[in-house]
Amino acid sequence: MNRKKKIFVLVAILFFIATIIIGYDISTKTSFPGSKKYLKESIAPSEKEVKDSLKSETK
């Protein structure tokens, strides 16, 4: 291999390694959208829970 081809292969390998490292780093800091536990609907009490708590407070 001539010198230019060696440099190109080296730069290509470094680029792929950097891309894999950055992709892994990003994927560890984010979560799958379907796995979110604390959605607004699950945090806020439902209407039935609010009514039940009001009934128990008035007794």
C-alpha positions in Angstrom: 0.0 0.0 0.0 1.2 3.4 -0.7 1.3 6.2 1.9 -1.9 7.9 0.9 -3.9 4.7 1.1 -2.5 3.9 4.5 -3.4 7.3 5.8 -6.9 7.0 4.4 -7.4 3.6 6.0 -6.2 4.9 9.3 -8.5 7.9 9.2 -11.4 5.7 8.2 -10.8 3.3 11.1 -10.5 6.2 13.6 -13.7 7.7 12.2 -15.6 4.4 12.7 -14.2 3.9 16.2 -15.2 7.5 17.2 -18.7 7.0 15.7 -19.2 3.8 17.7 -17.9 5.5 21.0 -20.2 8.5 20.5 -23.2 6.3 19.7 -22.6 4.2 22.7 -22.3 7.3 25.0 -25.5 8.8 23.7 -27.4 5.5 24.0 -26.4 5.1 27.7 -27.7 8.6 28.5 -31.1 8.2 26.9 -33.9 5.7 27.5 -36.3 4.0 25.2 -39.5 6.1 24.9 -41.7 3.2 25.8 -39.9 2.5 29.1 -40.7 5.8 30.8 -42.1 5.1 34.2 -43.3 8.5 35.3 -45.6 9.8 32.7 -47.9 12.7 33.6 -50.9 10.4 33.6 -49.3 8.0 36.1 -48.1 10.7 38.4 -51.3 12.7 38.6 -54.1 11.0 40.7 -57.1 9.8 38.7 -60.5 11.3 39.3 -61.6 8.2 41.2 -58.7 8.5 43.6 -59.5 12.1 44.2 -63.1 11.4 44.9 -62.2 8.5 47.2 -59.7 10.6 49.2 -62.3 13.4 49.5 -64.9 11.0 50.8 -62.5 9.5 53.4 -61.5 13.0 54.6 -65.1 14.1 55.2 -65.9 11.0 57.3 
